[in-house]
Amino acid sequence: MAAAVSLAERGVQVTVLESAAVPGGRARRVESQGHALDNGQHILIGAYRALYELMRTVGVAVNAVLRLPLEVRYAGRFHLRRGAFGLAGALLTARGMPLAERLGAARFIARLRRTRFRLATDMSVSELLAQESQGARIAHYLWQPLCVSALNTPPALASANVFLAVLRDTLGAGGAASDLVLPRVDLSRLFPEPAADFVRAHGGELRLQSPVKDLGALRQSYDQVIVAVAPHQLKTLIADAPEYSYQPIYTCYLQYADSVRLPFPMLGLADGLVQWVFDRGTLLGEQGRLACVISAQGDHQQLSLDELAERCHRELVQANIVEEKPTWSRVIAEKRATITCSPGIKQRNALPSLPGVSFAGDYTDPEYPPTLEAAVRSGVRAASSVLELAR
C-alpha cells in the first residue's frame, strides 16, 4: 500500500492485487467470533518518519495515534521516563535499578554514539550486552525487551547491528524520535484503508482476494511489478528466492469488566511469558479489554491457544492488574510474523534481480528490522525504483 500511494501521488496508474479480504498484511483488522480485533498489537515510535509522512498524505487524522514521551514501566519493578534532561537523565533517574547499572548504561550509550551505533563485525545482542558489561537488571528490564520488541528475535539470536540502528534513531536521536506512538484506531483504519481510498481517488484499482500465482504472466500484463508478498510466499513466485527462518508473535485479548484499567496504556511484565500488556480501553475505547503480547520464539509455542489465554490471565493476576476471570478471550497467533533478524541477515539474503520487478516488504529493508516503518520504507523505495525505470 505504501508503494501504491507513492506512485498514485505522482500520477502513476496502479493496480493492487491483494490476496486477502482486507489490505494491510500483518497490520490489519480481523473478525474473530463476532469481535473486531487487530491481528497484532503494534507499537510505533517517533522515529517512524516514512510511515507518518504517508499517513499524512492519505489523510489519517493526527488523533489516530497517542504520542507519549518514552516511558518504560513494569508493574512495581522498573520505571524509566525520558524527560527534560534526555536519555542520560532518564537512565540516571530510572527506578528499580542499581546506580552502578544506570551509570553503566549511560556509558554504553556514550560509546555507541562514538561508533555511530555500528559494529565493524556483527554479533548477537546478547554478546554485545555481555561485552559491554550491561548488568543483569538493565539488560532484563530495558535492553532485552527493546530488542525483542523491535526485532521480534531473542537477544541470543538477534543482530546487534540491526538493534543498534533502532537505538540510533530512537534513544540516540533525541527529541521526539524516542516517543511511544500507540494506535487509537484499529490497524486497518490507521493506514491500509485510507491508503486504498487514496489510490482509488487517484485512478488506481484495488482487487481484494486476488492472489498471484504466476509472476511471469503478470510481467507480461504490466509495465512494472512490485512484489510485496510475505517472505515465506516468495518461493511460489521466484524459484531462487532466499531462505529465511521465522519468529512468531502471539496476541491474547482478554475482556474484563469495564472498570479494569492499567495505570499506563502500555505496561511491561518481565517475569513470565507476557512481555507487554496494553489497555485497549484507554487507547481505543474498548473498555476492560487488555491485549497481552508475546513476541519471538519460546516455551509458549508448546501451549494450546486456550492454555495460553489462561496463562496470560494468571500472569495479570500475579501482577495485581486483575482479580476476576475474563468474560472472553481470543489468541491470535502469527506463527511466521517476521523473519529471524540474525547477525549478517541483511547481507546474506539478497533478493534476485529480475527485469521489470521490484521488491517490497519489511524483510527487504537493508538496515531496519521487520517493522511497520521498514515495510513503508521498502514500499517507497520500490516506487522510486519504478519511477526511475520509467524515465
Buried (B, 14 or more C-beta within 10 A) or exposed (E): BBBBBBBBBEEBEBBBBBBEEBBBBBBBBBEEEEEEBBBBBBBBBBBBEBBBEBBEBBEBEEEBBBBBBBBBBBBEBBBBBBEEEEBBBBBBBBEEBEEEBBEBBBBBBEEBEEEEBEBEEBBBBBBBBEEBEBBEBBBBBBBBBBBBBBBBBBBEBBBBBBBBBBBBBBBBBEEBBBBBBBBBBBBBBBBBBBBBEBBEEBEBEBEEEEEBEEBEEBBEEEEBBBBBBBBBBBEBBBEEBBEBEBBBBBBBBBBBEEEBBBEBBBBBBBEBBBBBBBBBBBBBEBBBBBBBBBBBBBEBEEBEBEEBBBBBBBBBEEBEBBEEEBEEBBBBBBEBBBBBBBBEBBEEBEBEEBEEBBBBBBBBBEEBBBBBBBBBBBBBBBBBBBBEEEE
